[in-house]
Amino acid sequence: MADISLQRNHNFGVDTGKEKLSRLVNKFQQSNPSMIDRIDWNADKTGADAEGKHFKAQFTLTAAQVKVEIELKGFAAKMAKGIVQSKLEKTVGEEFPV
């Protein structure tokens, strides 16, 4: 079960959405590169799974929605939930504005 779940509707379509999702995942990776062990994209680049020392994340794109779910691992990560969620909302908002 995700500790943080963020869904945002969009009107970009799949092709533009994939470009935006790629930038979103890159920003996620660049924000804390030492915390991320791997990022695996699905074949059509509409989804990615990321895993690190203190989390698992899933990024999913459809023609009308982007969704990010993060499972925090460990007490310290769960204590930082508010900070992580705030940063995530800001980053998603940059690529998929309301």
N, CA, C and O atoms as a GROMACS GRO file, in nm:
protein
  392
    1MET      N    1   0.084  -0.119   0.000
    1MET     CA    2   0.000   0.000   0.000
    1MET      C    3   0.088   0.125   0.000
    1MET      O    4   0.185   0.134   0.075
    2ALA      N    5   0.053   0.218  -0.084
    2ALA     CA    6   0.132   0.340  -0.099
    2ALA      C    7   0.113   0.432   0.022
    2ALA      O    8   0.002   0.451   0.071
    3ASP      N    9   0.223   0.488   0.067
    3ASP     CA   10   0.217   0.590   0.172
    3ASP      C   11   0.180   0.725   0.113
    3ASP      O   12   0.116   0.808   0.177
    4ILE      N   13   0.223   0.747  -0.012
    4ILE     CA   14   0.193   0.871  -0.083
    4ILE      C   15   0.135   0.832  -0.219
    4ILE      O   16   0.193   0.752  -0.292
    5SER      N   17   0.021   0.889  -0.251
    5SER     CA   18  -0.042   0.863  -0.380
    5SER      C   19  -0.088   0.996  -0.438
    5SER      O   20  -0.160   1.072  -0.373
    6LEU      N   21  -0.046   1.024  -0.560
    6LEU     CA   22  -0.080   1.150  -0.624
    6LEU      C   23  -0.131   1.120  -0.765
    6LEU      O   24  -0.063   1.054  -0.844
    7GLN      N   25  -0.250   1.169  -0.796
    7GLN     CA   26  -0.309   1.152  -0.929
    7GLN      C   27  -0.340   1.290  -0.984
    7GLN      O   28  -0.387   1.379  -0.912
    8ARG      N   29  -0.313   1.307  -1.110
    8ARG     CA   30  -0.340   1.436  -1.172
    8ARG      C   31  -0.394   1.411  -1.313
    8ARG      O   32  -0.332   1.339  -1.391
    9ASN      N   33  -0.508   1.470  -1.345
    9ASN     CA   34  -0.563   1.462  -1.480
    9ASN      C   35  -0.486   1.557  -1.570
    9ASN      O   36  -0.435   1.660  -1.525
   10HIS      N   37  -0.477   1.523  -1.700
   10HIS     CA   38  -0.409   1.609  -1.796
   10HIS      C   39  -0.476   1.598  -1.932
   10HIS      O   40  -0.554   1.506  -1.957
   11ASN      N   41  -0.443   1.692  -2.018
   11ASN     CA   42  -0.497   1.695  -2.155
   11ASN      C   43  -0.386   1.690  -2.258
   11ASN      O   44  -0.405   1.738  -2.370
   12PHE      N   45  -0.271   1.634  -2.224
   12PHE     CA   46  -0.155   1.635  -2.313
   12PHE      C   47  -0.154   1.520  -2.412
   12PHE      O   48  -0.079   1.525  -2.510
   13GLY      N   49  -0.234   1.417  -2.391
   13GLY     CA   50  -0.228   1.299  -2.474
   13GLY      C   51  -0.109   1.213  -2.435
   13GLY      O   52  -0.029   1.252  -2.350
   14VAL      N   53  -0.097   1.098  -2.498
   14VAL     CA   54   0.006   1.001  -2.458
   14VAL      C   55   0.145   1.046  -2.500
   14VAL      O   56   0.238   1.038  -2.420
   15ASP      N   57   0.163   1.093  -2.623
   15ASP     CA   58   0.297   1.126  -2.671
   15ASP      C   59   0.361   1.239  -2.590
   15ASP      O   60   0.473   1.225  -2.541
   16THR      N   61   0.291   1.350  -2.576
   16THR     CA   62   0.343   1.461  -2.495
   16THR      C   63   0.351   1.420  -2.349
   16THR      O   64   0.445   1.458  -2.279
   17GLY      N   65   0.254   1.343  -2.303
   17GLY     CA   66   0.256   1.294  -2.165
   17GLY      C   67   0.379   1.212  -2.135
   17GLY      O   68   0.436   1.222  -2.026
   18LYS      N   69   0.423   1.128  -2.232
   18LYS     CA   70   0.543   1.046  -2.212
   18LYS      C   71   0.668   1.134  -2.197
   18LYS      O   72   0.755   1.105  -2.115
   19GLU      N   73   0.675   1.241  -2.276
   19GLU     CA   74   0.788   1.334  -2.264
   19GLU      C   75   0.788   1.398  -2.125
   19GLU      O   76   0.893   1.411  -2.061
   20LYS      N   77   0.671   1.439  -2.080
   20LYS     CA   78   0.659   1.503  -1.949
   20LYS      C   79   0.687   1.403  -1.837
   20LYS      O   80   0.750   1.438  -1.737
   21LEU      N   81   0.642   1.280  -1.854
   21LEU     CA   82   0.669   1.177  -1.753
   21LEU      C   83   0.819   1.150  -1.745
   21LEU      O   84   0.874   1.133  -1.636
   22SER      N   85   0.884   1.146  -1.859
   22SER     CA   86   1.029   1.124  -1.860
   22SER      C   87   1.102   1.236  -1.785
   22SER      O   88   1.193   1.210  -1.707
   23ARG      N   89   1.061   1.360  -1.808
   23ARG     CA   90   1.122   1.473  -1.736
   23ARG      C   91   1.092   1.463  -1.586
   23ARG      O   92   1.178   1.492  -1.503
   24LEU      N   93   0.969   1.423  -1.553
   24LEU     CA   94   0.931   1.408  -1.412
   24LEU      C   95   1.019   1.305  -1.342
   24LEU      O   96   1.070   1.330  -1.233
   25VAL      N   97   1.037   1.189  -1.405
   25VAL     CA   98   1.120   1.084  -1.345
   25VAL      C   99   1.265   1.129  -1.336
   25VAL      O  100   1.333   1.099  -1.238
   26ASN      N  101   1.314   1.201  -1.438
   26ASN     CA  102   1.451   1.253  -1.433
   26ASN      C  103   1.469   1.351  -1.318
   26ASN      O  104   1.570   1.346  -1.248
   27LYS      N  105   1.373   1.439  -1.299
   27LYS     CA  106   1.380   1.534  -1.186
   27LYS      C  107   1.379   1.459  -1.053
   27LYS      O  108   1.452   1.494  -0.960
   28PHE      N  109   1.297   1.357  -1.046
   28PHE     CA  110   1.289   1.273  -0.926
   28PHE      C  111   1.426   1.212  -0.898
   28PHE      O  112   1.473   1.212  -0.784
   29GLN      N  113   1.490   1.160  -1.002
   29GLN     CA  114   1.620   1.097  -0.987
   29GLN      C  115   1.728   1.199  -0.952
   29GLN      O  116   1.814   1.171  -0.869
   30GLN      N  117   1.725   1.316  -1.013
   30GLN     CA  118   1.826   1.418  -0.988
   30GLN      C  119   1.813   1.482  -0.851
   30GLN      O  120   1.911   1.534  -0.798
   31SER      N  121   1.694   1.478  -0.792
   31SER     CA  122   1.674   1.542  -0.662
   31SER      C  123   1.752   1.472  -0.551
   31SER      O  124   1.797   1.538  -0.457
   32ASN      N  125   1.766   1.341  -0.560
   32ASN     CA  126   1.841   1.264  -0.459
   32ASN      C  127   1.906   1.143  -0.525
   32ASN      O  128   1.864   1.030  -0.498
   33PRO      N  129   2.006   1.163  -0.610
   33PRO     CA  130   2.062   1.050  -0.685
   33PRO      C  131   2.121   0.940  -0.597
   33PRO      O  132   2.119   0.823  -0.636
   34SER      N  133   2.173   0.975  -0.483
   34SER     CA  134   2.234   0.873  -0.396
   34SER      C  135   2.129   0.784  -0.330
   34SER      O  136   2.162   0.678  -0.278
   35MET      N  137   2.003   0.825  -0.331
   35MET     CA  138   1.896   0.749  -0.267
   35MET      C  139   1.829   0.651  -0.363
   35MET      O  140   1.751   0.566  -0.319
   36ILE      N  141   1.859   0.661  -0.493
   36ILE     CA  142   1.791   0.580  -0.594
   36ILE      C  143   1.884   0.470  -0.643
   36ILE      O  144   1.993   0.498  -0.693
   37ASP      N  145   1.840   0.346  -0.629
   37ASP     CA  146   1.919   0.232  -0.674
   37ASP      C  147   1.891   0.196  -0.819
   37ASP      O  148   1.982   0.159  -0.892
   38ARG      N  149   1.765   0.209  -0.862
   38ARG     CA  150   1.732   0.171  -0.999
   38ARG      C  151   1.600   0.235  -1.042
   38ARG      O  152   1.513   0.266  -0.961
   39ILE      N  153   1.589   0.254  -1.174
   39ILE     CA  154   1.464   0.296  -1.237
   39ILE      C  155   1.445   0.208  -1.359
   39ILE      O  156   1.531   0.202  -1.446
   40ASP      N  157   1.332   0.140  -1.365
   40ASP     CA  158   1.299   0.049  -1.476
   40ASP      C  159   1.175   0.101  -1.547
   40ASP      O  160   1.069   0.117  -1.486
   41TRP      N  161   1.189   0.128  -1.677
   41TRP     CA  162   1.078   0.175  -1.759
   41TRP      C  163   1.007   0.057  -1.823
   41TRP      O  164   1.070  -0.044  -1.853
   42ASN      N  165   0.875   0.069  -1.844
   42ASN     CA  166   0.804  -0.034  -1.920
   42ASN      C  167   0.835  -0.013  -2.069
   42ASN      O  168   0.895   0.087  -2.107
   43ALA      N  169   0.794  -0.107  -2.152
   43ALA     CA  170   0.832  -0.108  -2.294
   43ALA      C  171   0.787   0.016  -2.370
   43ALA      O  172   0.860   0.066  -2.456
   44ASP      N  173   0.667   0.068  -2.340
   44ASP     CA  174   0.618   0.183  -2.417
   44ASP      C  175   0.641   0.317  -2.347
   44ASP      O  176   0.589   0.419  -2.391
   45LYS      N  177   0.718   0.316  -2.240
   45LYS     CA  178   0.757   0.439  -2.168
   45LYS      C  179   0.639   0.514  -2.107
   45LYS      O  180   0.644   0.636  -2.089
   46THR      N  181   0.531   0.440  -2.074
   46THR     CA  182   0.418   0.503  -2.005
   46THR      C  183   0.420   0.472  -1.856
   46THR      O  184   0.325   0.504  -1.784
   47GLY      N  185   0.526   0.410  -1.810
   47GLY     CA  186   0.537   0.378  -1.669
   47GLY      C  187   0.679   0.346  -1.630
   47GLY      O  188   0.758   0.299  -1.712
   48ALA      N  189   0.710   0.372  -1.504
   48ALA     CA  190   0.842   0.341  -1.452
   48ALA      C  191   0.830   0.300  -1.306
   48ALA      O  192   0.746   0.351  -1.232
   49ASP      N  193   0.915   0.207  -1.267
   49ASP     CA  194   0.927   0.167  -1.128
   49ASP      C  195   1.063   0.214  -1.080
   49ASP      O  196   1.164   0.193  -1.148
   50ALA      N  197   1.066   0.276  -0.964
   50ALA     CA  198   1.192   0.321  -0.905
   50ALA      C  199   1.204   0.260  -0.766
   50ALA      O  200   1.105   0.240  -0.696
   51GLU      N  201   1.326   0.230  -0.729
   51GLU     CA  202   1.350   0.173  -0.597
   51GLU      C  203   1.479   0.231  -0.541
   51GLU      O  204   1.576   0.254  -0.613
   52GLY      N  205   1.476   0.252  -0.412
   52GLY     CA  206   1.593   0.306  -0.343
   52GLY      C  207   1.600   0.254  -0.202
   52GLY      O  208   1.525   0.166  -0.161
   53LYS      N  209   1.691   0.311  -0.128
   53LYS     CA  210   1.717   0.266   0.008
   53LYS      C  211   1.594   0.276   0.099
   53LYS      O  212   1.574   0.191   0.186
   54HIS      N  213   1.514   0.379   0.078
   54HIS     CA  214   1.403   0.404   0.170
   54HIS      C  215   1.267   0.414   0.103
   54HIS      O  216   1.172   0.464   0.163
   55PHE      N  217   1.256   0.367  -0.022
   55PHE     CA  218   1.128   0.381  -0.091
   55PHE      C  219   1.118   0.286  -0.210
   55PHE      O  220   1.217   0.231  -0.259
   56LYS      N  221   0.995   0.271  -0.256
   56LYS     CA  222   0.961   0.212  -0.385
   56LYS      C  223   0.860   0.309  -0.446
   56LYS      O  224   0.771   0.357  -0.377
   57ALA      N  225   0.875   0.337  -0.576
   57ALA     CA  226   0.783   0.430  -0.641
   57ALA      C  227   0.737   0.373  -0.774
   57ALA      O  228   0.809   0.300  -0.841
   58GLN      N  229   0.615   0.409  -0.810
   58GLN     CA  230   0.560   0.368  -0.938
   58GLN      C  231   0.501   0.491  -1.005
   58GLN      O  232   0.419   0.562  -0.947
   59PHE      N  233   0.544   0.516  -1.129
   59PHE     CA  234   0.496   0.626  -1.210
   59PHE      C  235   0.414   0.566  -1.324
   59PHE      O  236   0.462   0.476  -1.393
   60THR      N  237   0.292   0.615  -1.344
   60THR     CA  238   0.203   0.560  -1.447
   60THR      C  239   0.137   0.673  -1.524
   60THR      O  240   0.090   0.770  -1.466
   61LEU      N  241   0.134   0.658  -1.657
   61LEU     CA  242   0.072   0.757  -1.743
   61LEU      C  243  -0.036   0.691  -1.829
   61LEU      O  244  -0.014   0.584  -1.887
   62THR      N  245  -0.152   0.755  -1.837
   62THR     CA  246  -0.255   0.717  -1.934
   62THR      C  247  -0.279   0.840  -2.022
   62THR      O  248  -0.217   0.945  -2.001
   63ALA      N  249  -0.368   0.828  -2.117
   63ALA     CA  250  -0.398   0.940  -2.206
   63ALA      C  251  -0.458   1.059  -2.131
   63ALA      O  252  -0.454   1.171  -2.181
   64ALA      N  253  -0.513   1.035  -2.013
   64ALA     CA  254  -0.581   1.143  -1.940
   64ALA      C  255  -0.532   1.164  -1.798
   64ALA      O  256  -0.580   1.254  -1.729
   65GLN      N  257  -0.436   1.082  -1.751
   65GLN     CA  258  -0.398   1.093  -1.609
   65GLN      C  259  -0.253   1.049  -1.588
   65GLN      O  260  -0.202   0.962  -1.657
   66VAL      N  261  -0.189   1.112  -1.491
   66VAL     CA  262  -0.058   1.067  -1.444
   66VAL      C  263  -0.076   1.033  -1.296
   66VAL      O  264  -0.147   1.101  -1.223
   67LYS      N  265  -0.010   0.925  -1.255
   67LYS     CA  266  -0.024   0.878  -1.118
   67LYS      C  267   0.114   0.842  -1.064
   67LYS      O  268   0.194   0.779  -1.134
   68VAL      N  269   0.141   0.882  -0.941
   68VAL     CA  270   0.265   0.847  -0.874
   68VAL      C  271   0.228   0.789  -0.738
   68VAL      O  272   0.154   0.850  -0.662
   69GLU      N  273   0.282   0.672  -0.709
   69GLU     CA  274   0.260   0.608  -0.580
   69GLU      C  275   0.397   0.577  -0.520
   69GLU      O  276   0.484   0.522  -0.587
   70ILE      N  277   0.413   0.613  -0.394
   70ILE     CA  278   0.540   0.590  -0.325
   70ILE      C  279   0.515   0.516  -0.195
   70ILE      O  280   0.430   0.555  -0.115
   71GLU      N  281   0.588   0.408  -0.177
   71GLU     CA  282   0.587   0.333  -0.052
   71GLU      C  283   0.716   0.367   0.022
   71GLU      O  284   0.826   0.343  -0.029
   72LEU      N  285   0.703   0.423   0.139
   72LEU     CA  286   0.819   0.460   0.220
   72LEU      C  287   0.860   0.343   0.308
   72LEU      O  288   0.776   0.276   0.367
   73LYS      N  289   0.991   0.320   0.316
   73LYS     CA  290   1.044   0.207   0.394
   73LYS      C  291   1.118   0.260   0.516
   73LYS      O  292   1.210   0.342   0.504
   74GLY      N  293   1.079   0.214   0.631
   74GLY     CA  294   1.150   0.250   0.753
   74GLY      C  295   1.091   0.370   0.823
   74GLY      O  296   1.021   0.452   0.764
   75PHE      N  297   1.122   0.378   0.951
   75PHE     CA  298   1.067   0.482   1.037
   75PHE      C  299   1.110   0.622   0.992
   75PHE      O  300   1.027   0.713   0.985
   76ALA      N  301   1.238   0.640   0.960
   76ALA     CA  302   1.288   0.772   0.922
   76ALA      C  303   1.221   0.821   0.794
   76ALA      O  304   1.184   0.938   0.784
   77ALA      N  305   1.204   0.733   0.698
   77ALA     CA  306   1.138   0.771   0.572
   77ALA      C  307   0.993   0.810   0.597
   77ALA      O  308   0.944   0.907   0.541
   78LYS      N  309   0.926   0.734   0.681
   78LYS     CA  310   0.785   0.765   0.710
   78LYS      C  311   0.772   0.898   0.785
   78LYS      O  312   0.672   0.968   0.770
   79MET      N  313   0.873   0.932   0.865
   79MET     CA  314   0.871   1.061   0.936
   79MET      C  315   0.887   1.178   0.838
   79MET      O  316   0.843   1.289   0.866
   80ALA      N  317   0.950   1.153   0.725
   80ALA     CA  318   0.972   1.257   0.625
   80ALA      C  319   0.860   1.263   0.521
   80ALA      O  320   0.873   1.331   0.420
   81LYS      N  321   0.751   1.192   0.544
   81LYS     CA  322   0.642   1.182   0.446
   81LYS      C  323   0.593   1.319   0.399
   81LYS      O  324   0.575   1.339   0.279
   82GLY      N  325   0.572   1.412   0.489
   82GLY     CA  326   0.522   1.544   0.453
   82GLY      C  327   0.616   1.618   0.358
   82GLY      O  328   0.570   1.681   0.263
   83ILE      N  329   0.744   1.610   0.384
   83ILE     CA  330   0.844   1.676   0.299
   83ILE      C  331   0.846   1.611   0.161
   83ILE      O  332   0.846   1.680   0.059
   84VAL      N  333   0.847   1.478   0.158
   84VAL     CA  334   0.849   1.404   0.031
   84VAL      C  335   0.724   1.436  -0.050
   84VAL      O  336   0.733   1.462  -0.170
   85GLN      N  337   0.609   1.436   0.014
   85GLN     CA  338   0.484   1.462  -0.056
   85GLN      C  339   0.482   1.605  -0.112
   85GLN      O  340   0.436   1.626  -0.225
   86SER      N  341   0.529   1.699  -0.036
   86SER     CA  342   0.532   1.838  -0.080
   86SER      C  343   0.622   1.855  -0.203
   86SER      O  344   0.583   1.921  -0.299
   87LYS      N  345   0.741   1.795  -0.200
   87LYS     CA  346   0.833   1.802  -0.314
   87LYS      C  347   0.773   1.733  -0.436
   87LYS      O  348   0.785   1.782  -0.548
   88LEU      N  349   0.708   1.620  -0.414
   88LEU     CA  350   0.645   1.547  -0.524
   88LEU      C  351   0.535   1.630  -0.589
   88LEU      O  352   0.528   1.639  -0.711
   89GLU      N  353   0.449   1.690  -0.508
   89GLU     CA  354   0.340   1.772  -0.561
   89GLU      C  355   0.395   1.888  -0.644
   89GLU      O  356   0.339   1.921  -0.748
   90LYS      N  357   0.504   1.950  -0.597
   90LYS     CA  358   0.565   2.060  -0.670
   90LYS      C  359   0.621   2.012  -0.803
   90LYS      O  360   0.599   2.075  -0.906
   91THR      N  361   0.693   1.901  -0.802
   91THR     CA  362   0.756   1.849  -0.923
   91THR      C  363   0.652   1.803  -1.024
   91THR      O  364   0.664   1.831  -1.144
   92VAL      N  365   0.549   1.732  -0.979
   92VAL     CA  366   0.443   1.689  -1.069
   92VAL      C  367   0.371   1.812  -1.127
   92VAL      O  368   0.336   1.815  -1.245
   93GLY      N  369   0.350   1.911  -1.043
   93GLY     CA  370   0.284   2.034  -1.087
   93GLY      C  371   0.360   2.109  -1.195
   93GLY      O  372   0.300   2.176  -1.278
   94GLU      N  373   0.493   2.097  -1.194
   94GLU     CA  374   0.574   2.163  -1.297
   94GLU      C  375   0.552   2.099  -1.434
   94GLU      O  376   0.548   2.170  -1.534
   95GLU      N  377   0.536   1.969  -1.439
   95GLU     CA  378   0.519   1.899  -1.566
   95GLU      C  379   0.372   1.881  -1.604
   95GLU      O  380   0.336   1.883  -1.722
   96PHE      N  381   0.287   1.864  -1.504
   96PHE     CA  382   0.143   1.842  -1.527
   96PHE      C  383   0.063   1.942  -1.444
   96PHE      O  384   0.002   1.905  -1.344
   97PRO      N  385   0.063   2.069  -1.486
   97PRO     CA  386  -0.008   2.171  -1.409
   97PRO      C  387  -0.159   2.145  -1.405
   97PRO      O  388  -0.216   2.087  -1.497
   98VAL      N  389  -0.220   2.190  -1.297
   98VAL     CA  390  -0.364   2.174  -1.280
   98VAL      C  391  -0.439   2.266  -1.374
   98VAL      O  392  -0.562   2.268  -1.374
   0.00000   0.00000   0.00000
